[in-house]
Amino acid sequence: MLPVQTELRRTLRGHLPGSRGPGMMGQSSPVAAYGVAVAAVAVVAVVKVLVDPFMEAQIPFLLFVLAVMVVAWLGALGPGLFATALALVVADYLFLAPAYSFGVDSPGQLLDLVVFAAVGAATSALVASMRAARRRSAASEERFRLLAQGAKDYAILMLSPDGRVEGWNEGARRILGYSEEEILGEHFSVFFPPEGRREGRPERELRIALGGQTFSEENWAVRKDGSRLWANGSTAGRWPSPAAPTVGPSS
């Protein structure tokens, strides 16, 4: 019996118990990240020394916020918080009156320091969170790509929201009979028998999947040569990515 399945990546991995995902993607060392923090704050300090004479209003912390953002993106939360603390020390010493000394001369300066510390911490947390999410997404995409390429016993399709085939692996070619050139751009309803299309099965599966649910059923699917295979299928949508169907042999 040959099932047709449209699955999330997690389920696909369950069909490949012997496979191993890729290692962590190019993470920089902690020492390098903190070194970047020192360098970024130093660069901003030099820039401020050069441009402050030409600025009417003194804004001691604005450029340091940009440095914190860059450091948090490149090095995560810890280096971002370190850059914030280092920027507080540098700004207090160089750019808050009296210059070249530590200390707070007025409640206004204290407020500036407190506000920058809060903004720096919040910025570090937000940017580090965005960075982590992007890295997880990239790692997940890479794992899925490797699994799709290696899954010769499962046909893996990438569908657009309107059901057109946008991706096709070697397993799909072997099982369903279409080459990638033949099937790309075609509607996935070609894999349904005539009675399934009349009943609106393709549209129903897409509607449920794109609504955030998983559609599962056992039914017939059709190969390129017109022969049928009994399918135990499930369809799941992934936003903003398209839905991803698979086909393979069952036990």
PyMOL commands that set and color helices and strands:
alter all, ss='L'
color gray80, all
select helices_A, chain A and resi 9-14+30-54+62-75+77-94+107-150+170-176+180-183+188-191+194-198+201-210
alter helices_A, ss='H'
color red, helices_A
select strands_A, chain A and resi 4-6+155-159+165-168+214-222+228-236+245-247
alter strands_A, ss='S'
color yellow, strands_A
deselect
rebuild
show_as cartoon
